[in-house]
Amino acid sequence: MNLKDIAAITGKSGLFKVVKPARTGVILESLDEQRKKLVTNANYKVSVLKEISIYTTSTEGSVSLGLVLTSIKEKYPQILETPASNAELFSFLGEVLPDYDAERVYPSDIKKLITWYNILWQFAPEVFEQTEAETA
């Protein structure tokens, strides 16, 4: 499994494995102990993690989520606790992505990043190996 096989849905917590396309949308399976299946339609906004990036101040303007997740894994090879304050959140992101754009990255984005990292660490650790291989 890699980031092309995992999606997030706006308004729903957690991450979902893309099972297969359906006639009116996509069949997804939750990445947790329950493994609930969900059929999406046009009412859902589904984002594949491979297509998500984080704003930076570099000339490219953003960096892929896969690179950020790999950087987190290199510095913190375990489940993370979400920092309590906004200053701690920005400090954490500054450690793993020093050139992030502080004006366009919000604390809620960083909390979501940490949540996604923890889910992937628990239920899809092979994603990190695939991402490291792609960047090498």
N, C-alpha and C positions, 0 to 999 in steps of 0.2 A: 504494500500500500504506500502511496506517496501523496503529496499535497494536491494532485489532480483528482484524487479519489475522495477527498474530504471537503465538506461544505459547511458553511454557517448560514443560518436563516435569520433574517432581520426579525426581531421581536421574539425569538425563541432562544433560550439559553442552551449552551452546549454546542457540540459539533456532531456532524452526521456523515456517515459513510455513504457515498453514492453507490447504490446497488445497480440500477440500470435505468435507462430512459423509459418513460411511459408514454402513452398516446397523448396525454394532456400535460405532462410535466416530467418529474423525475421521482423515482422511488428511492427513499433515503432510509437509513437505519441509524439509530442513535448510537453514539460512541460512549456507552456506559454499561453498567451491569444489566440493565433491562433489555437492551437491544430492540427497542420498539421501532416498528416500521411506520413510515409516513409517506404518503403520496402528495407531492406538491403540485400546484397548478399555478395559473397566472397571478393569483392573489399573494403568493409568497415571493419574497425577494431572496433568492438563493445566490450566495457568493462562494465560488470555489477558492480554497485557500491559496492555490497556485497563482491566482490573479490578484491577490491582495498585496499591497505594499505600504510602507510607512514613509511619510514625508521626511526629507532630509534637506540640509542646506547645501548639499553637493551640487555639482553641475548637472547630474542626472535628475535631481529633484526628488528621487525616492529610492528606496531599497526594498527588495522583495522580502516577503514575510519569511520565506525559507532561510534566507541568510540571517535574519534576526533570530529566528529560532535556533539555528546552529550556533550563533554567538552566545545565546543564553545557555545552551547546553554545555559549551566549553567553560563558561564561568561558574555555572550552577548545575552540576550534574545530578540533580535530585528534584523532588517536588518542591515548589516554592510557596511561601506564604505571601499573601498580598499585603504590601505595606499599608499602614493606616493613613498616613497623611499624603497630601499631594506632593509635598517636597520630597518625601521618600520615594514616591512613584517616579518622579522626574529624575531623581538621583540614580535609581535602578536603571532606567532607560539610558541615561547618560553613560553608565558603565558598559552596557552592551552595544549601544549605538551612539557614539559620541557626537555625531553630526546630525542628530535628529532635529527637526524644525520645531522649536518650542512654541511657536505661534500657531501651528496647525495640528499638533498632536496634543490631545486632551487627556486628562487623567483617566477618563472612562475607557479610552483606547488602550492605555497601558494596563488597566485592570483586565480588560478583555484579552490582551496579549498573554498575561500571566495565567489566566483561566484556561485559555487554549493550550498553552504550553503544558500545564498540569494534566489536562485531558489527554493530550497526545503522549505524554510521558507514561501515563498509566495504561492507556488502551491501544495505542498505536506507536510503540517505540521504534518500529522499523522505519517510520517517516524520517527520523533524524539520520539514519544510515543512508537512506535514499538521497536526502537533501545534501549530506556531506559528499556523497559520491558525485552528484550533479555539479557541485561547486568546485570540485577538485580538477 
